[in-house]
Structures are given as C-alpha cells and as structure tokens.
Amino acid sequence: MHNFDPPYAHNDVKPGNVLITQRKGQPPLAILMDFGSAQPARKQICSRSEALQLQEWAAEHCSAPYRAPELWDCPSQAYIDERTDVWSLGCTLYAIMYGESPFEHASADEAEGSLQSAIMNAQIKWPTSSISSYPDQFHQFVVWMLQPQPAVRPHINDIPFHVDKLITKFSP
C-alpha cells in the first residue's frame, strides 16, 4: 500500500487486523486485514480547521491505543504521511510481544486523556516480568518505531532491513 502512487496508509494497524497463517513446512505469514480506514497516506495540513478534521476522522477510524501522536493533536501546519502506520506497527509488535499496547497502562483508569498523554510523550511501559522478556535489540526496534516526532520515526521501507538484521542475529 505504501508503494502505490499515491501511497495509502492502512490507518488501523493493530493485532486484531493481523491474521497469522502458516502452511505446512513454511514459516508463518502475517496478513493485514480490514482496509476500511485506508486512504491516501500523504496529507498537507494547512489550517487549524484541516487539523481538527483529521483529528475527528482519526478518532472515528483509528483505534486509540495504536493511533500515532500526530493524529491525536495535529498541528495547523503539518505534513502527515505513511509513518502513522509505522507508529501503529510498533504498537502492534509490542502488543504481540506482551499482550497489550505499549500505552495500555495509561488507560487502566479509563481516562482517555491519560492515554493520549502517554502516546504523545511515548511513555512506554516495559513489563518487568522475566517470563516474557525479549532481547534489548527487540525493545530498541520497537522504540525506534515509536518516536513521537514523525520526522524522527523511520519510513516503512527502513523496517524490512532492520527486521532482516534481527532475524539474522537471532536465528539458530
């Protein structure tokens, strides 16, 4: 989707929209589903009105714990692109690793404002249990995707290269 012209963003990447399938003798395959919220990824925001329209759209179509910071509080002058899906992918990888979004602790009291604050500030809560620990490189990979500033967050085309490095490093 990101390689289309124009590129599209899924806008609701989350564990519930990922199907894992496996054929006998093949590695597992992840399939992204539910493209109901997909739309062109690149948007130039030029006014407060446009920013508020984007925020309202995101509140309706993007799952809150996986929504990128720029979709919670869009600046009046901004360029939004497919890195919103990179943020959601980082949240999804964390959820696959630990069973909840990285900001789930912020919404434990059901206060949406605390969830938004945790997302805006990338306040990731790493489990301390040794039962579900992963190598530090996995944590660094997720943190890299969860940069609150979109300009610092990697592009989707950077992700496969780093996944290949992790697979090579941790394969038997």
PyMOL commands that set and color helices and strands:
alter all, ss='L'
color gray80, all
select helices_A, chain A and resi 15-17+48-61+64-66+69-72+83-98+104-107+112-120+130-132+136-145+156-170
alter helices_A, ss='H'
color red, helices_A
select strands_A, chain A and resi 8-9+18-21+29-32+39-40+43-45+78-80
alter strands_A, ss='S'
color yellow, strands_A
deselect
rebuild
show_as cartoon
